[in-house]
Amino acid sequence: MSEHFNINNPSRTRVGLIGAGSIARGAHLPGFLANSDVQVVAVADPVEGRAAELANEASIELAFTDFREMLNREDIDAVSIATPPVAHAETTIAALESGKHVFCEKPMAMNSAEAIAMEQAALKANRILAIDFQTRFEWDTQEARRLVTTGVLGAPHFARASYLRRAGVPTWGTFTSKTANGGGALIDIGVHALDRALYVLGHPTPTSVWGATGQALGQRGEVTNRWGAWNTETYDVDDYAFAAIRFSDEMILLLECSWILRMENPSIQQLEISAADSGLALNPLRLFHDRNDRHSTETFEAPDHQRPSHELSIADFVKAVRHNTEPTVPAAHGVLITKIVDAIYKSMTERLEVQLPEG
């Protein structure tokens, strides 16, 4: 690889990737390559040879094993963070301090203390920090948010958010290591269900959390799994998590998530909302009304052709960078998710309802 690259189009946002694993290959890189306003110019990964391999495959000019060498370049405008969660805070803060905008994979951080430090670094550097909660960009999520926040349903009082897998333990990367991932099903897929619910509801203010997690199946060796066997000896994270979240307006949100659970369906991703005038559910989007003393269901059909949600999430970040606007998933929303996750784990440990700090 040459030390310097030629800028084909100076008007394009020049992006470097930190992390060359499955998330970078399957989500971040395709999303950036699909954007005509972006030029992917560099990739960094600490595993010897992995960055160079991806750079060769994708015709990326520069490859590094030390991400800080990449951050030293002034000809990179923004970076995407596709590392395991344990490295999110370090790489994000370093990137922001070097003057780069940052697109960070979820979960934002290992805990809320790290997430707050990341948000503060973005504010201090006056740079954009967006978190990749891509489910916000799905058509039914966007439409549900519109229906709720414009008052079509009336005031919500109850919601249930679910992301459940029957046999879906990820067997690659660091997902089953608490040290590297911060947790299991809750911090991996539970945060998606939680973020979508908060987004659709218009981000009401949570005040307290009761939560519980379980590890009944993950350390057993006889459980079937769609992605094959995992190392049961090193598995030390939650199989599933459940929580009740109370809000300042007394609304209640129930959250449920699992990697592995004895249930009929292979996978369930759902959001249900009960409000004063109507109810709502996703997949597909449906509204529930009372009409002439009868229950009525109205179903909305999604468009036939939709862009991948990761692509839309990245496009939103690029737009924010180029036009200096707030992204759809700002750092503050990522921080809130980490605070709730921390509270769920604390509630499980202490067997009590945890009050959330204001602000």
Secondary structure by P-SEA (a helix, b strand, c coil): ccccccccccccbbbbbccccccccccaaaaaaacccccccbbbbcccaaaaaaaaaaccccccccaaaaaacccccbbbbcccccaaaaaaaaaaaabbbbbccccccccaaaaaaaaaaaaaacbbbbccccccccaaaaaaaaaaaacccccccbbbbbbccccccccccccccccccccccccccaaaaaaaaaaaaccccccbbbbcccccccccccccccccccccccccccccccccccccccbbbbbbbbcccccccccccbbbbbcccbbbbcccbbbbbbcccbbbbbbbbcccccccaaaaaaaaaaaaaaacccccccaaaaaaaaaaaaaaaaaaaacbbbbbbcc
